[in-house]
Amino acid sequence: MRSALLCALMLGGCSAFNAHSFGRSAGWRAAEVVSVGRAGELAATVDRDCGSDGGAAVPYAVVRYHNGGVHSRSLGTGRWPAGARLNVGDAVEVNVLDCALPLALPGQSGSSSGTPSR
């Protein structure tokens, strides 16, 4: 009885780890919006500029994320979730492997469309 319970707990822990790590292996990282402005003003301030669709005057967000170390990195993009209005301090998810993907709001589903399934 004890061994069956222990086995069930271990398997449950593994499945939770795999579900969480899938988004990470696909490039998704939790991030926080640290600046919101125009692409022309903010693009030069980031570690990685993912650009925008529409030039220097389009809305642009700078987000900070951790990539496994103690230091955070910044990424700037004009690609926002559809209909979203981002503010400093907002939690988002960013794909560090594919700059063409827009930021995602936490809990957004649909990993087949390129957004995390958490």
Number of C-alpha atoms within 10 A of each C-alpha: 6 7 8 9 10 11 12 12 11 11 12 11 11 12 11 10 11 12 12 14 13 15 17 16 11 16 16 24 22 18 26 20 21 16 18 20 16 18 24 15 12 19 23 11 13 16 14 16 18 20 19 24 13 10 12 16 13 14 21 25 25 25 27 24 20 13 15 8 7 7 9 13 15 18 23 29 28 27 20 20 16 10 6 10 10 18 14 13 12 14 18 22 24 29 23 18 12 13 18 16 18 20 25 25 22 17 12 14 14 11 13 8 9 16 24 26 17 14
